[in-house]
Amino acid sequence: MYNTLPGYGKKCWIGENYYFIYKFDRPPKIGTAILKVQLFDKKGKRSTDLSILGNYSMPSMKGAHDSGEQSFKMNKKADYLLPVNIVMPGEWEVKLTFMNGKKIIYLGKFRFNV
């Protein structure tokens, strides 16, 4: 079951050992927005220990604009990045899956409007 995330820039704990912060590179609008996730260990040090999968869609149009599950890519700053292709105005939902090896350790989701 997906946990509803608290909002952009807020700490989202994954158990006791990790937390992450997420935000878009710019306010989402039609076109491509980059979702950035920064992962930290419990001491606040940046971490790249986990892999992250993302999926985005429009909940009101099930399946019509579903991205399918995609792996986040990592940049040189150890930010996890996912391009989100927004093709029309309305409510969108992003689902995040955090994995340690092949084991799912956290599921989170958030919605935004364009």
C-alpha positions as CSV (number, residue, x, y, z in Angstrom):
1,M,0.0,0.0,0.0
2,Y,1.3,3.4,-1.0
3,N,1.9,6.0,1.8
4,T,0.8,9.5,1.0
5,L,3.9,11.8,1.0
6,P,3.9,14.9,3.2
7,G,4.9,17.4,0.5
8,Y,7.8,18.9,-1.4
9,G,11.0,19.5,0.5
10,K,9.8,17.7,3.7
11,K,11.6,14.7,5.2
12,C,9.9,11.4,4.3
13,W,11.3,8.6,6.6
14,I,11.9,5.1,5.2
15,G,12.0,3.0,8.4
16,E,14.6,4.2,10.8
17,N,17.7,4.1,8.5
18,Y,16.8,6.5,5.6
19,Y,14.8,9.5,4.7
20,F,14.3,11.3,1.4
21,I,13.2,14.7,0.2
22,Y,11.6,15.2,-3.2
23,K,10.7,18.2,-5.4
24,F,10.4,19.1,-9.1
25,D,13.1,21.1,-10.8
26,R,10.4,23.7,-11.7
27,P,6.7,24.1,-11.0
28,P,5.0,21.3,-13.1
29,K,3.3,22.5,-16.3
30,I,2.7,20.9,-19.7
31,G,6.0,19.5,-21.0
32,T,8.7,17.7,-19.1
33,A,9.4,18.3,-15.4
34,I,12.2,16.6,-13.6
35,L,11.4,15.0,-10.3
36,K,14.4,15.0,-8.0
37,V,14.7,12.7,-5.0
38,Q,17.6,13.1,-2.5
39,L,18.2,10.2,-0.2
40,F,19.9,10.5,3.2
41,D,20.9,8.1,6.0
42,K,19.7,8.5,9.5
43,K,22.7,10.8,10.3
44,G,21.8,13.1,7.5
45,K,24.6,12.0,5.1
46,R,23.7,11.7,1.4
47,S,23.2,8.0,0.4
48,T,22.9,6.1,-2.9
49,D,22.2,2.7,-1.2
50,L,18.7,2.2,-2.6
51,S,17.2,2.1,-6.0
52,I,14.1,4.0,-6.8
53,L,11.3,3.2,-9.4
54,G,8.7,5.8,-10.4
55,N,5.4,5.7,-12.2
56,Y,3.2,8.6,-13.0
57,S,-0.3,8.9,-14.5
58,M,-3.6,10.8,-14.4
59,P,-5.9,9.1,-11.8
60,S,-9.0,10.4,-13.5
61,M,-8.0,8.7,-16.8
62,K,-6.8,5.2,-15.7
63,G,-4.3,3.9,-18.2
64,A,-4.5,6.7,-20.7
65,H,-1.3,8.5,-19.7
66,D,0.4,5.9,-17.5
67,S,4.2,6.0,-17.8
68,G,4.8,2.5,-16.6
69,E,7.4,1.8,-14.0
70,Q,10.7,3.5,-14.7
71,S,14.0,3.6,-12.9
72,F,15.3,6.9,-11.6
73,K,18.7,7.9,-13.0
74,M,21.4,9.3,-10.8
75,N,23.3,12.5,-11.5
76,K,26.9,13.4,-10.4
77,K,25.5,15.1,-7.2
78,A,23.8,11.7,-6.2
79,D,20.3,13.1,-6.9
80,Y,17.8,10.5,-8.2
81,L,16.1,12.0,-11.3
82,L,12.9,11.0,-13.1
83,P,11.6,13.0,-16.2
84,V,7.8,13.4,-15.8
85,N,6.1,14.0,-19.2
86,I,3.0,16.1,-18.6
87,V,0.8,16.0,-21.7
88,M,-2.4,17.8,-20.5
89,P,-3.8,19.8,-17.6
90,G,-5.4,18.1,-14.7
91,E,-4.5,16.1,-11.6
92,W,-1.4,13.8,-11.8
93,E,-0.1,11.2,-9.4
94,V,3.4,10.0,-9.0
95,K,4.2,6.7,-7.2
96,L,7.6,5.9,-5.8
97,T,9.0,2.5,-5.0
98,F,12.2,2.3,-2.9
99,M,14.2,-1.0,-3.1
100,N,17.1,-2.4,-1.3
101,G,18.4,-5.0,-3.7
102,K,15.3,-6.8,-4.9
103,K,13.3,-6.1,-1.8
104,I,10.7,-3.3,-1.7
105,I,11.2,-1.4,1.5
106,Y,8.9,1.7,0.9
107,L,6.0,2.8,-1.3
108,G,5.0,6.5,-1.5
109,K,2.8,8.6,-3.7
110,F,1.8,12.2,-4.2
111,R,-0.5,14.2,-6.4
112,F,-0.1,17.5,-8.1
113,N,-2.2,19.7,-10.5
114,V,-1.3,21.3,-13.8
